[in-house]
């Protein structure tokens, strides 16, 4: 697999490049945002540092997500909760804080690649199980599992890939209540991420972008279920972010 390593620190880049090469990956290392945008189409997955000299890493992440949906892991020294939430909302598949154990990062790469499946949100990926016939309807919301699209009152709403994967998992079995652990295990590949806010952030994104706060129903103390989306967000109506299904 071909990795794009976006890291301006030479020592860190060398350590990461060596570890990736030892696991059979080919690596292109860049240290600037412009080069990352130029080469991202070649990548099977991306490791992104947030502290770049020419552009804030969060802004680069947003731009990368408009042109590529390859699995992407943020690897950064930014450890505040606000930074982590912003990174996940901007489309990161995972967020690793420096310093880290190299073996753990390699395991996270394997997990993200396994759970995001094949390139560019292929219909029928691992995260969208079971029924791939017609759309799943919940009120005026339609979830098209095969086409990986969501419409609200006939208007398409753009979710990130990971947001769509969560919604598709619930929509494939709308009558069931799904535990947090089951969702995390299926979508993230790690049921022990239950203490993290990753799932909550993505559920909040689904509700906000569709404008239907009841579309994902919280079952307190257990998990989530596809619900009747009768309630609207404060401003009402779906919000189109302008990005296709990504992470």
KOLDRENLO-858411 format. One record per residue (C-alpha): residue number from 1; x, y, z; residue in three letters. Coordinates in steps of 0.001 Angstrom, whole numbers. Each point is the difference from the previous one (the first is absolute). Layout:
N
num:NUM | px:X | py:Y | pz:Z | residu:ALA
...
//
This chain:
247
num:1 | px:0 | py:0 | pz:0 | residu:UNK
num:2 | px:1149 | py:3531 | pz:-725 | residu:UNK
num:3 | px:88 | py:2393 | pz:2964 | residu:UNK
num:4 | px:112 | py:3770 | pz:-195 | residu:UNK
num:5 | px:1843 | py:1278 | pz:3058 | residu:UNK
num:6 | px:-590 | py:3712 | pz:619 | residu:UNK
num:7 | px:2590 | py:888 | pz:2631 | residu:UNK
num:8 | px:2426 | py:2932 | pz:137 | residu:UNK
num:9 | px:2168 | py:-1372 | pz:2823 | residu:UNK
num:10 | px:2878 | py:-1944 | pz:-1571 | residu:UNK
num:11 | px:630 | py:-2314 | pz:2965 | residu:UNK
num:12 | px:-3654 | py:-910 | pz:409 | residu:UNK
num:13 | px:-375 | py:-494 | pz:-3758 | residu:UNK
num:14 | px:3007 | py:-2313 | pz:-97 | residu:UNK
num:15 | px:-1312 | py:-2105 | pz:2888 | residu:UNK
num:16 | px:-3471 | py:-278 | pz:-1510 | residu:UNK
num:17 | px:1330 | py:-667 | pz:-3485 | residu:UNK
num:18 | px:2237 | py:-2801 | pz:1275 | residu:UNK
num:19 | px:-2823 | py:-1612 | pz:1972 | residu:UNK
num:20 | px:-2351 | py:130 | pz:-2983 | residu:UNK
num:21 | px:2630 | py:-1372 | pz:-2390 | residu:UNK
num:22 | px:706 | py:-2906 | pz:2372 | residu:UNK
num:23 | px:-3668 | py:-930 | pz:-280 | residu:UNK
num:24 | px:119 | py:-40 | pz:-3784 | residu:UNK
num:25 | px:-1404 | py:3454 | pz:-759 | residu:UNK
num:26 | px:1496 | py:2414 | pz:-2482 | residu:UNK
num:27 | px:220 | py:3524 | pz:1382 | residu:UNK
num:28 | px:-19 | py:3471 | pz:-1496 | residu:UNK
num:29 | px:938 | py:2553 | pz:2604 | residu:UNK
num:30 | px:-888 | py:3680 | pz:-445 | residu:UNK
num:31 | px:452 | py:2862 | pz:2416 | residu:UNK
num:32 | px:-2285 | py:2629 | pz:-1471 | residu:UNK
num:33 | px:-3741 | py:262 | pz:-573 | residu:UNK
num:34 | px:318 | py:814 | pz:-3698 | residu:UNK
num:35 | px:1979 | py:-3191 | pz:-606 | residu:UNK
num:36 | px:-2536 | py:-2014 | pz:1981 | residu:UNK
num:37 | px:-2809 | py:1254 | pz:-2236 | residu:UNK
num:38 | px:2086 | py:-761 | pz:-3081 | residu:UNK
num:39 | px:736 | py:-3618 | pz:939 | residu:UNK
num:40 | px:-3037 | py:-1087 | pz:2024 | residu:UNK
num:41 | px:-1620 | py:-1670 | pz:-3033 | residu:UNK
num:42 | px:2844 | py:-2546 | pz:-22 | residu:UNK
num:43 | px:-614 | py:-1047 | pz:3604 | residu:UNK
num:44 | px:-1746 | py:-3067 | pz:1363 | residu:UNK
num:45 | px:92 | py:1616 | pz:3426 | residu:UNK
num:46 | px:1265 | py:3244 | pz:1553 | residu:UNK
num:47 | px:1807 | py:876 | pz:3232 | residu:UNK
num:48 | px:-410 | py:3716 | pz:680 | residu:UNK
num:49 | px:1867 | py:2193 | pz:2453 | residu:UNK
num:50 | px:-1956 | py:3129 | pz:951 | residu:UNK
num:51 | px:2961 | py:2326 | pz:581 | residu:UNK
num:52 | px:1094 | py:861 | pz:-3536 | residu:UNK
num:53 | px:1982 | py:3133 | pz:-930 | residu:UNK
num:54 | px:-2151 | py:1213 | pz:-2897 | residu:UNK
num:55 | px:-3589 | py:-792 | pz:1040 | residu:UNK
num:56 | px:-1825 | py:-975 | pz:3145 | residu:UNK
num:57 | px:-448 | py:-3761 | pz:91 | residu:UNK
num:58 | px:-3734 | py:188 | pz:671 | residu:UNK
num:59 | px:-524 | py:2131 | pz:-3094 | residu:UNK
num:60 | px:2126 | py:-2423 | pz:-2025 | residu:UNK
num:61 | px:-2093 | py:-2894 | pz:1301 | residu:UNK
num:62 | px:-3167 | py:1713 | pz:-1196 | residu:UNK
num:63 | px:1534 | py:630 | pz:-3421 | residu:UNK
num:64 | px:1248 | py:-3574 | pz:-297 | residu:UNK
num:65 | px:-3488 | py:-1257 | pz:725 | residu:UNK
num:66 | px:-1419 | py:1968 | pz:-2920 | residu:UNK
num:67 | px:2263 | py:-1818 | pz:-2476 | residu:UNK
num:68 | px:714 | py:-3413 | pz:1544 | residu:UNK
num:69 | px:-1661 | py:-2489 | pz:2331 | residu:UNK
num:70 | px:2989 | py:-2244 | pz:684 | residu:UNK
num:71 | px:226 | py:-1151 | pz:3630 | residu:UNK
num:72 | px:1658 | py:2780 | pz:1998 | residu:UNK
num:73 | px:1494 | py:18 | pz:3478 | residu:UNK
num:74 | px:1028 | py:3211 | pz:1724 | residu:UNK
num:75 | px:3324 | py:-388 | pz:1835 | residu:UNK
num:76 | px:652 | py:3137 | pz:2017 | residu:UNK
num:77 | px:1114 | py:1543 | pz:3262 | residu:UNK
num:78 | px:-3315 | py:1862 | pz:307 | residu:UNK
num:79 | px:-1711 | py:-1789 | pz:2865 | residu:UNK
num:80 | px:-2811 | py:2302 | pz:1116 | residu:UNK
num:81 | px:-3489 | py:-1447 | pz:-217 | residu:UNK
num:82 | px:-1051 | py:2854 | pz:-2297 | residu:UNK
num:83 | px:2783 | py:-863 | pz:-2458 | residu:UNK
num:84 | px:-936 | py:-3686 | pz:-13 | residu:UNK
num:85 | px:-3691 | py:723 | pz:-562 | residu:UNK
num:86 | px:775 | py:2459 | pz:-2803 | residu:UNK
num:87 | px:2290 | py:-2509 | pz:-1687 | residu:UNK
num:88 | px:-2599 | py:-2759 | pz:91 | residu:UNK
num:89 | px:-2731 | py:2320 | pz:-1223 | residu:UNK
num:90 | px:2212 | py:1172 | pz:-2853 | residu:UNK
num:91 | px:267 | py:-3573 | pz:-1267 | residu:UNK
num:92 | px:2854 | py:-1780 | pz:1778 | residu:UNK
num:93 | px:-542 | py:-3746 | pz:417 | residu:UNK
num:94 | px:2105 | py:-48 | pz:3160 | residu:UNK
num:95 | px:1992 | py:2419 | pz:2143 | residu:UNK
num:96 | px:3307 | py:-956 | pz:1645 | residu:UNK
num:97 | px:1778 | py:2332 | pz:2408 | residu:UNK
num:98 | px:3788 | py:246 | pz:166 | residu:UNK
num:99 | px:1913 | py:-1517 | pz:1648 | residu:UNK
num:100 | px:-1384 | py:-3417 | pz:-884 | residu:UNK
num:101 | px:1093 | py:-3621 | pz:-122 | residu:UNK
num:102 | px:937 | py:-959 | pz:-3553 | residu:UNK
num:103 | px:-1632 | py:-3432 | pz:293 | residu:UNK
num:104 | px:-3270 | py:1625 | pz:1040 | residu:UNK
num:105 | px:67 | py:2382 | pz:-2961 | residu:UNK
num:106 | px:667 | py:-2874 | pz:-2414 | residu:UNK
num:107 | px:-2937 | py:-1909 | pz:1515 | residu:UNK
num:108 | px:-2231 | py:3046 | pz:-406 | residu:UNK
num:109 | px:1025 | py:297 | pz:-3649 | residu:UNK
num:110 | px:-931 | py:-3641 | pz:-585 | residu:UNK
num:111 | px:-3330 | py:489 | pz:1767 | residu:UNK
num:112 | px:-919 | py:3142 | pz:-1921 | residu:UNK
num:113 | px:917 | py:-1572 | pz:-3337 | residu:UNK
num:114 | px:-1982 | py:-3120 | pz:832 | residu:UNK
num:115 | px:-3079 | py:1873 | pz:1154 | residu:UNK
num:116 | px:-69 | py:2615 | pz:-2741 | residu:UNK
num:117 | px:105 | py:-2840 | pz:-2509 | residu:UNK
num:118 | px:833 | py:560 | pz:-3647 | residu:UNK
num:119 | px:775 | py:3261 | pz:-1801 | residu:UNK
num:120 | px:-2383 | py:2955 | pz:-308 | residu:UNK
num:121 | px:-2966 | py:-1271 | pz:1978 | residu:UNK
num:122 | px:-734 | py:-3026 | pz:-2168 | residu:UNK
num:123 | px:-3649 | py:-989 | pz:185 | residu:UNK
num:124 | px:-458 | py:-3000 | pz:2242 | residu:UNK
num:125 | px:3031 | py:743 | pz:2162 | residu:UNK
num:126 | px:393 | py:-1772 | pz:3317 | residu:UNK
num:127 | px:-1662 | py:2770 | pz:1938 | residu:UNK
num:128 | px:-3300 | py:-200 | pz:-1889 | residu:UNK
num:129 | px:-1274 | py:-3511 | pz:675 | residu:UNK
num:130 | px:-3045 | py:-1891 | pz:-1158 | residu:UNK
num:131 | px:-2683 | py:1592 | pz:-2080 | residu:UNK
num:132 | px:1241 | py:1751 | pz:-3129 | residu:UNK
num:133 | px:-3244 | py:140 | pz:-1925 | residu:UNK
num:134 | px:-2184 | py:3109 | pz:171 | residu:UNK
num:135 | px:591 | py:2890 | pz:2360 | residu:UNK
num:136 | px:-706 | py:-216 | pz:3712 | residu:UNK
num:137 | px:-2580 | py:2642 | pz:914 | residu:UNK
num:138 | px:-451 | py:1761 | pz:3305 | residu:UNK
num:139 | px:-2546 | py:2775 | pz:-384 | residu:UNK
num:140 | px:1213 | py:2245 | pz:-2823 | residu:UNK
num:141 | px:3535 | py:-1398 | pz:242 | residu:UNK
num:142 | px:1167 | py:-2629 | pz:-2494 | residu:UNK
num:143 | px:3240 | py:-1907 | pz:506 | residu:UNK
num:144 | px:1226 | py:-1644 | pz:-3199 | residu:UNK
num:145 | px:2396 | py:-2677 | pz:1215 | residu:UNK
num:146 | px:1220 | py:-1126 | pz:-3406 | residu:UNK
num:147 | px:547 | py:3513 | pz:-1330 | residu:UNK
num:148 | px:1272 | py:1341 | pz:3331 | residu:UNK
num:149 | px:-2239 | py:3064 | pz:-179 | residu:UNK
num:150 | px:-2446 | py:1634 | pz:2386 | residu:UNK
num:151 | px:-2901 | py:2240 | pz:-965 | residu:UNK
num:152 | px:-2215 | py:2113 | pz:2252 | residu:UNK
num:153 | px:-3305 | py:1101 | pz:-1510 | residu:UNK
num:154 | px:1466 | py:-813 | pz:-3405 | residu:UNK
num:155 | px:3202 | py:2014 | pz:484 | residu:UNK
num:156 | px:3309 | py:-1815 | pz:191 | residu:UNK
num:157 | px:1984 | py:542 | pz:3194 | residu:UNK
num:158 | px:3745 | py:-548 | pz:-4 | residu:UNK
num:159 | px:1331 | py:-2021 | pz:2912 | residu:UNK
num:160 | px:3588 | py:-981 | pz:616 | residu:UNK
num:161 | px:827 | py:-3629 | pz:-743 | residu:UNK
num:162 | px:63 | py:-950 | pz:3666 | residu:UNK
num:163 | px:-3269 | py:1810 | pz:716 | residu:UNK
num:164 | px:-1628 | py:-1876 | pz:-2861 | residu:UNK
num:165 | px:1422 | py:-3300 | pz:1253 | residu:UNK
num:166 | px:-1580 | py:561 | pz:3432 | residu:UNK
num:167 | px:-3350 | py:970 | pz:-1505 | residu:UNK
num:168 | px:92 | py:-2922 | pz:-2459 | residu:UNK
num:169 | px:726 | py:-2438 | pz:2832 | residu:UNK
num:170 | px:-3100 | py:1211 | pz:1865 | residu:UNK
num:171 | px:-2127 | py:185 | pz:-3164 | residu:UNK
num:172 | px:840 | py:-3562 | pz:-1069 | residu:UNK
num:173 | px:-1781 | py:-1262 | pz:3142 | residu:UNK
num:174 | px:-2322 | py:2860 | pz:959 | residu:UNK
num:175 | px:-2101 | py:-2105 | pz:2361 | residu:UNK
num:176 | px:2985 | py:-805 | pz:2231 | residu:UNK
num:177 | px:1643 | py:1999 | pz:2754 | residu:UNK
num:178 | px:3762 | py:-197 | pz:-509 | residu:UNK
num:179 | px:2414 | py:204 | pz:2906 | residu:UNK
num:180 | px:2838 | py:2515 | pz:-51 | residu:UNK
num:181 | px:2448 | py:-2893 | pz:126 | residu:UNK
num:182 | px:-1574 | py:-1704 | pz:-3033 | residu:UNK
num:183 | px:125 | py:3204 | pz:-2043 | residu:UNK
num:184 | px:3580 | py:768 | pz:1023 | residu:UNK
num:185 | px:1089 | py:-3565 | pz:-745 | residu:UNK
num:186 | px:-1653 | py:-43 | pz:-3432 | residu:UNK
num:187 | px:924 | py:3498 | pz:-1161 | residu:UNK
num:188 | px:3223 | py:723 | pz:1898 | residu:UNK
num:189 | px:1138 | py:-3582 | pz:525 | residu:UNK
num:190 | px:443 | py:538 | pz:3735 | residu:UNK
num:191 | px:-2796 | py:-432 | pz:2533 | residu:UNK
num:192 | px:2232 | py:1423 | pz:2720 | residu:UNK
num:193 | px:-229 | py:3487 | pz:-1487 | residu:UNK
num:194 | px:-3222 | py:353 | pz:1995 | residu:UNK
num:195 | px:1675 | py:2532 | pz:2287 | residu:UNK
num:196 | px:867 | py:2248 | pz:-2936 | residu:UNK
num:197 | px:-2256 | py:2621 | pz:-1552 | residu:UNK
num:198 | px:503 | py:-1163 | pz:-3578 | residu:UNK
num:199 | px:-3416 | py:-1626 | pz:-327 | residu:UNK
num:200 | px:-1797 | py:2877 | pz:1713 | residu:UNK
num:201 | px:1704 | py:2529 | pz:-2284 | residu:UNK
num:202 | px:-1100 | py:-1857 | pz:-3122 | residu:UNK
num:203 | px:-3572 | py:-456 | pz:1248 | residu:UNK
num:204 | px:-148 | py:3743 | pz:706 | residu:UNK
num:205 | px:1241 | py:625 | pz:-3542 | residu:UNK
num:206 | px:-2764 | py:-2167 | pz:-1477 | residu:UNK
num:207 | px:-2679 | py:1825 | pz:1969 | residu:UNK
num:208 | px:1373 | py:3435 | pz:-830 | residu:UNK
num:209 | px:517 | py:-547 | pz:-3725 | residu:UNK
num:210 | px:-3360 | py:-1669 | pz:-594 | residu:UNK
num:211 | px:-1821 | py:2523 | pz:2182 | residu:UNK
num:212 | px:-1840 | py:-2916 | pz:1598 | residu:UNK
num:213 | px:1070 | py:-338 | pz:3609 | residu:UNK
num:214 | px:-2213 | py:-3065 | pz:502 | residu:UNK
num:215 | px:1466 | py:-1939 | pz:-2929 | residu:UNK
num:216 | px:2435 | py:-1735 | pz:2336 | residu:UNK
num:217 | px:-1718 | py:-827 | pz:3273 | residu:UNK
num:218 | px:2109 | py:-267 | pz:3147 | residu:UNK
num:219 | px:-804 | py:-2919 | pz:2262 | residu:UNK
num:220 | px:1450 | py:1245 | pz:3255 | residu:UNK
num:221 | px:2664 | py:-2192 | pz:1500 | residu:UNK
num:222 | px:46 | py:-2374 | pz:-2966 | residu:UNK
num:223 | px:332 | py:1379 | pz:-3521 | residu:UNK
num:224 | px:-1894 | py:1273 | pz:-3037 | residu:UNK
num:225 | px:-2860 | py:-875 | pz:-2350 | residu:UNK
num:226 | px:-1360 | py:1460 | pz:-3213 | residu:UNK
num:227 | px:-2950 | py:2095 | pz:1118 | residu:UNK
num:228 | px:-2908 | py:1938 | pz:-1483 | residu:UNK
num:229 | px:1639 | py:3325 | pz:-906 | residu:UNK
num:230 | px:-2843 | py:2238 | pz:1141 | residu:UNK
num:231 | px:2093 | py:2574 | pz:1845 | residu:UNK
num:232 | px:2043 | py:2543 | pz:-1880 | residu:UNK
num:233 | px:3203 | py:1677 | pz:1004 | residu:UNK
num:234 | px:-399 | py:3559 | pz:1234 | residu:UNK
num:235 | px:274 | py:1608 | pz:-3404 | residu:UNK
num:236 | px:-1941 | py:-2750 | pz:-1783 | residu:UNK
num:237 | px:624 | py:-1660 | pz:-3316 | residu:UNK
num:238 | px:3016 | py:-1932 | pz:-1260 | residu:UNK
num:239 | px:3394 | py:1585 | pz:-232 | residu:UNK
num:240 | px:2225 | py:-868 | pz:-2992 | residu:UNK
num:241 | px:3664 | py:169 | pz:856 | residu:UNK
num:242 | px:1073 | py:-317 | pz:-3623 | residu:UNK
num:243 | px:2054 | py:-3161 | pz:641 | residu:UNK
num:244 | px:-737 | py:-3454 | pz:-1329 | residu:UNK
num:245 | px:-137 | py:-3166 | pz:2147 | residu:UNK
num:246 | px:3400 | py:-161 | pz:1666 | residu:UNK
num:247 | px:1115 | py:-969 | pz:3389 | residu:UNK
//
